[in-house]
Structure formats: structure tokens, C-alpha cells
Amino acid sequence: MSLFLEKVVEDGYVTYNITKGGYFLIVVLAILAFATISFFKNADGKGKMSIKQITVSALCLALAFVLSNIKLFKLPMGGSFTVFSMFFVTFIGYLYGPRVSISAAFAYGLLQMIADPYIISIPQMLCDYILAFTALGLAGFFHNTKWGIYKGYLVGVLGRYFFAVLSGVIFFADYAPENMSPLAYSMAYNAIYISAEAALTVAALLVPPVRAALNRVKAEALEKGVAKGANIELAKQA
């Protein structure tokens, strides 16, 4: 463990810092996870992902990562309210389906470990970063359904919320007030920042010009152009 994580003891509390070797491993794993996208078939099942489609996925992931570091507020025990960062991970699933979105979301979770790590144990690290952010990739299972952009986003967010709550109950139960159960505390605590971002995002998606713009992006991302017929079909799915 010392090769990748460095133990830090402060005021009786044990945490771990990521070493240079750990950062190198995370970057390599993130690159490999995203590189697997090139081996998947595209959304229509005809041929592998094109260079353009891989580039769109990379841009969405990069935008999500940048937005995740613009924090409107940050809670003292971890978790922060960002604007639309989760959406652009789920949007990959809306464009290209679950295999691509789960791979991209896994890479995104690794990137989050680089940006703002708080590690008290390996299981907590896996729950808070790998499982929680990879759950955003569940959005891809709704990419061909009606209202898929909304259903996928909400399912992805709920998946992240589930693992955030689970982490709070298992690893941070001591922070719960004496008159409050760890489960209730974790649910309330994590809902503060996750539900705030989700509500803002859904409100933005319900604005007709935003929805129309995303339809055009999907048409271009799927290399179908923005012909009238494509827009009508996408409008039905959105």
C-alpha cells in the first residue's frame, strides 16, 4: 500500500494521501478505461465507435471534470454542489449506451480521486470514488427510451446517491448526531448537494431551447446530421 498510498495520522485520525506512484496508477487506469470505448460498437450496433464519437465522449468527460472543480459550496465532511458536472457524464450514456457510459464514468471516478481525494481506507475509497461515480454510467441503459435523457440522468444520480449514503453509514457513522441514526444522517447530508445539483440540472433540461440544442448535439454526435427527420426522432426519445 505504501507504494500508492501514504498513511497520515493527525489528531488521532488516520487518512491516506495518494503517492506519486498512486497518481501514476490512477492516470494509467483512467486512460485504459476510456480507451476501451474504442472497442465498443456504436449506438446503432453497426461498426465500432468512430474517432468523432470517441472525441465527443472525451469532451463530455473533460467538461464534467472541469465543472466538478467549480464548486458553488463545499460541505465540511466532503461533497460539494457543482453545476451540471454529473449531467455530462450521463449525457455520454444518452448518446452511446451503457457500455460506453459505464467505462467513461469509471474513468471519471478515477479522475475525481486525483482532483479531491479524501481516503480513510481502501473500501471507503472504492465506495466513494469508483462505485459512486461509475453509477452515473447507468444512464446509458435508457439511451433508446422515451424521455431517456431525463430517466438516465435521474437513475445515474440516484446510483451515485446510493453509494454516497452507503459510505456515510459504513465509514462515517461517527459523525452522525447522537439523536440521529447514521442512515438518516447520511441520507440527509448527501441529499443536500446531490439533490441541489440534480434539481438545477432537470430544470435546465426542461427549457425548450436547451432540449433542442441537446437534440442537435446528439444528431451530430451520432453522425446523423441535423436533418428534420433526425430531429423529430430525437425529440421523441428526449
Sequence and secondary structure as in RCSB ss.txt:
>XXXX:A:sequence
MSLFLEKVVEDGYVTYNITKGGYFLIVVLAILAFATISFFKNADGKGKMSIKQITVSALCLALAFVLSNIKLFKL
PMGGSFTVFSMFFVTFIGYLYGPRVSISAAFAYGLLQMIADPYIISIPQMLCDYILAFTALGLAGFFHNTKWGIY
KGYLVGVLGRYFFAVLSGVIFFADYAPENMSPLAYSMAYNAIYISAEAALTVAALLVPPVRAALNRVKAEALEKG
VAKGANIELAKQA
>XXXX:A:secstr
 TTTEEEEEETTEEEEEE HHHHHHHHHHHHHHHHGGGGSB TTSSSB  HHHHHHHHHHHHHHHHHHTSEEEE 
TTS EEESSHHHHHHHHHHHH HHHHHHHHHHHHHHHHHHS  BS HHHHIIIIIIHHHGGGGGGGGTTSTTHHH
HHHHHHHHHHHHHHHHHHHHHSGGGS TTS HHHHHHHHHHHHHHHHHHHHHHHHTSHHHHHHHHHHHHHHTT T
T HHHHHHHHHH 
